[in-house]
Amino acid sequence: DMVDDEMLELVRTEVIEFVDGTFLEGSPIVPVSSRTGDGVEALRSALTDAAAKVAVRPDIQIARLPIDRSFAVKGFGSVVTGTLVSGSIAEADELELLPVGRKLRVRGVQSHGQKVSEAHSGRRTAVNLAGIDHHEIERGMSLAEPNVLELFQIFDAEVEMLPDPKPLKTRQRVRVHIGTTEVLARVAVIGDDVVAAGGKGIRPVPARIARRSCDRRTFRS
């Protein structure tokens, strides 16, 4: 290919140094040529090995689908898509559309482009919904089992700062990302008025959002 052995070894060394100390440390590095096909089989094998080590998510948790898009299919009606983060969704299930709190019936389910009777956690999922126009559904909404998730105007979050960004200050405006939701909020740091780069802190976050107490979320200024 266009990369000689010396450059390949240099890049390999740089990658090893870059991921040192992260969860990717020790992961296989597989050189691949899209022109000749060299390394493709080794890449397939490495991906298969990595997939085999992923723990299967249990379906005993509540069904929850953060919505990333909605559209209409002629003859079927409204369809929403997303990654099913927990539980399972099946035909004829009743789900709640959050944060509006509207109960909807599932007409059909697809997973990775195939019609299925039930979709399971961790899978890309499309849900055909009855009784609602797709224009009423927006990215950032969620489908969940009825009467389980709560709506919050303010919540406490333990925050771990990255090493590089500026310190987080009380009343600073941030964007909160949970699932496919993105909302604006202001923070109030408990104790000190600042959380330094690389540090940790607990802060109340005023934001109207549907969530569970164990949810991970991302903040950015």
C-alpha positions as CSV (number, residue, x, y, z in Angstrom):
1,D,0.0,0.0,0.0
2,M,1.0,3.7,0.2
3,V,2.5,3.3,3.8
4,D,5.9,1.7,4.1
5,D,6.9,-0.6,7.0
6,E,8.8,2.2,8.8
7,M,5.8,4.5,8.8
8,L,3.4,1.7,9.9
9,E,5.6,0.9,12.9
10,L,5.8,4.6,13.8
11,V,2.0,4.9,13.7
12,R,1.6,1.7,15.7
13,T,3.9,3.2,18.4
14,E,2.0,6.4,18.5
15,V,-1.3,4.6,18.9
16,I,0.0,2.5,21.8
17,E,1.2,5.7,23.5
18,F,-2.0,7.5,22.9
19,V,-4.2,4.8,24.5
20,D,-1.9,4.1,27.3
21,G,-3.8,4.1,30.6
22,T,-7.2,4.0,28.9
23,F,-9.6,1.1,28.5
24,L,-8.1,0.5,25.1
25,E,-4.7,-0.2,26.4
26,G,-3.5,-3.6,25.2
27,S,-6.2,-3.8,22.4
28,P,-5.1,-5.4,19.1
29,I,-3.9,-3.0,16.4
30,V,-4.7,-4.3,13.0
31,P,-3.2,-2.6,9.9
32,V,-5.6,-2.8,6.9
33,S,-5.3,-1.9,3.2
34,S,-8.5,-1.0,1.5
35,R,-6.7,-1.2,-1.8
36,T,-5.2,-4.7,-1.6
37,G,-7.4,-6.2,1.2
38,D,-4.5,-7.1,3.3
39,G,-5.5,-7.3,7.0
40,V,-9.2,-7.5,6.4
41,E,-9.5,-11.1,7.6
42,A,-7.4,-10.2,10.7
43,L,-9.7,-7.3,11.4
44,R,-12.8,-9.5,11.1
45,S,-11.3,-11.9,13.5
46,A,-10.4,-9.2,16.0
47,L,-13.9,-7.7,15.8
48,T,-15.4,-11.2,16.3
49,D,-13.2,-11.8,19.4
50,A,-14.1,-8.4,20.8
51,A,-17.8,-8.9,20.3
52,A,-17.7,-12.3,22.0
53,K,-16.4,-10.6,25.2
54,V,-19.3,-8.1,25.4
55,A,-21.7,-9.1,28.1
56,V,-25.3,-9.5,27.1
57,R,-27.6,-6.9,28.6
58,P,-30.3,-8.4,30.7
59,D,-33.9,-7.8,29.6
60,I,-35.2,-7.8,33.1
61,Q,-34.9,-4.0,33.3
62,I,-37.5,-1.6,32.1
63,A,-37.9,-1.0,28.3
64,R,-36.4,2.3,27.4
65,L,-35.7,3.7,23.9
66,P,-34.2,7.1,23.5
67,I,-35.5,8.4,20.1
68,D,-33.1,9.7,17.6
69,R,-35.5,10.2,14.7
70,S,-39.1,9.8,13.6
71,F,-40.7,9.5,10.2
72,A,-43.8,8.2,8.5
73,V,-44.1,5.0,6.3
74,K,-46.9,4.9,3.8
75,G,-49.5,2.3,4.9
76,F,-48.0,1.9,8.4
77,G,-47.9,5.4,10.0
78,S,-45.4,6.8,12.5
79,V,-42.1,5.1,13.1
80,V,-39.3,6.0,15.6
81,T,-35.8,4.7,15.8
82,G,-33.1,4.5,18.4
83,T,-30.9,2.1,20.4
84,L,-32.8,0.1,23.0
85,V,-30.8,0.8,26.1
86,S,-32.6,-1.6,28.4
87,G,-35.4,-4.1,28.5
88,S,-37.4,-5.3,25.4
89,I,-40.2,-4.0,23.2
90,A,-42.7,-6.3,21.5
91,E,-45.7,-5.9,19.2
92,A,-48.9,-4.8,21.1
93,D,-46.9,-3.4,24.0
94,E,-48.1,-0.1,25.5
95,L,-45.3,2.4,25.9
96,E,-45.2,6.0,27.3
97,L,-43.8,8.8,25.2
98,L,-41.7,11.1,27.4
99,P,-41.6,13.8,28.4
100,V,-45.1,14.4,27.2
101,G,-46.5,11.4,29.1
102,R,-48.6,10.0,26.3
103,K,-49.5,6.3,26.2
104,L,-49.0,4.6,22.8
105,R,-49.5,1.1,21.3
106,V,-46.7,-0.7,19.4
107,R,-48.0,-1.8,16.0
108,G,-44.7,-3.4,14.9
109,V,-41.0,-3.7,15.6
110,Q,-37.9,-4.0,13.5
111,S,-34.3,-4.6,14.6
112,H,-31.3,-4.0,12.3
113,G,-33.7,-3.7,9.3
114,Q,-35.5,-7.0,10.0
115,K,-39.1,-7.4,11.2
116,V,-39.1,-9.1,14.7
117,S,-41.8,-9.9,17.2
118,E,-39.6,-8.5,20.0
119,A,-36.5,-6.3,20.1
120,H,-33.9,-6.7,22.9
121,S,-31.6,-4.3,24.7
122,G,-28.5,-3.1,22.9
123,R,-30.0,-3.4,19.5
124,R,-30.9,-0.7,17.0
125,T,-34.7,-0.7,17.0
126,A,-37.5,0.8,14.9
127,V,-40.9,1.0,16.5
128,N,-44.2,1.5,14.5
129,L,-46.6,3.4,16.8
130,A,-50.3,3.7,16.5
131,G,-52.4,6.8,17.2
132,I,-49.8,9.6,16.8
133,D,-48.4,11.7,13.9
134,H,-44.6,11.5,13.5
135,H,-44.5,15.3,13.5
136,E,-45.5,15.2,17.2
137,I,-42.3,13.2,18.0
138,E,-38.9,14.8,18.3
139,R,-35.3,13.6,18.7
140,G,-34.6,13.6,22.4
141,M,-37.9,12.1,23.5
142,S,-38.0,8.5,24.9
143,L,-40.3,5.5,24.8
144,A,-40.5,3.6,28.1
145,E,-42.7,1.4,30.1
146,P,-45.6,3.5,31.4
147,N,-45.4,5.1,34.8
148,V,-41.8,4.2,35.5
149,L,-39.5,7.1,34.5
150,E,-39.9,10.4,36.4
151,L,-39.6,13.9,35.0
152,F,-37.1,16.1,36.8
153,Q,-36.7,19.9,36.9
154,I,-33.6,19.6,39.0
155,F,-31.3,16.7,39.9
156,D,-28.0,16.1,41.7
157,A,-25.1,14.8,39.6
158,E,-21.6,13.6,40.6
159,V,-19.3,15.1,38.0
160,E,-15.9,13.9,37.0
161,M,-14.0,16.6,35.0
162,L,-11.7,15.8,32.1
163,P,-8.1,16.8,32.6
164,D,-8.0,19.5,30.0
165,P,-11.1,21.7,30.2
166,K,-11.6,24.9,32.2
167,P,-12.9,24.6,35.7
168,L,-16.7,24.3,36.2
169,K,-18.2,27.2,38.2
170,T,-21.4,27.8,40.0
171,R,-24.2,29.2,37.8
172,Q,-22.2,28.3,34.7
173,R,-24.4,27.4,31.7
174,V,-23.9,23.9,30.3
175,R,-25.5,21.5,27.8
176,V,-26.7,18.2,29.3
177,H,-26.7,15.1,27.2
178,I,-28.6,12.0,28.3
179,G,-29.5,9.4,25.7
180,T,-30.5,11.5,22.7
181,T,-31.6,14.4,24.8
182,E,-29.8,17.7,24.8
183,V,-30.9,20.5,27.1
184,L,-29.5,23.7,28.5
185,A,-29.0,24.0,32.2
186,R,-27.1,26.0,34.9
187,V,-25.1,24.3,37.6
188,A,-24.7,24.9,41.3
189,V,-21.5,23.3,42.8
190,I,-22.1,22.0,46.3
191,G,-19.3,23.0,48.8
192,D,-16.7,24.8,46.7
193,D,-17.9,27.1,44.0
194,V,-15.6,25.5,41.4
195,V,-14.8,21.9,40.2
196,A,-11.3,22.0,38.8
197,A,-10.1,20.1,35.7
198,G,-9.6,16.5,36.5
199,G,-11.5,16.8,39.8
200,K,-14.9,15.5,41.0
201,G,-17.9,17.3,42.6
202,I,-21.6,17.1,43.2
203,R,-23.9,19.7,41.8
204,P,-27.7,20.3,41.4
205,V,-28.6,20.6,37.7
206,P,-31.9,22.4,36.8
207,A,-33.1,20.7,33.6
208,R,-36.5,19.3,32.6
209,I,-35.6,15.7,31.6
210,A,-36.8,12.1,32.0
211,R,-34.2,10.0,33.6
212,R,-33.3,7.4,36.3
213,S,-31.0,8.0,39.2
214,C,-28.3,5.7,37.8
215,D,-28.1,7.4,34.4
216,R,-24.8,8.6,33.1
217,R,-24.8,12.0,31.4
218,T,-22.4,14.3,29.7
219,F,-22.0,18.0,30.4
220,R,-20.3,20.5,28.0
221,S,-20.0,24.2,28.0
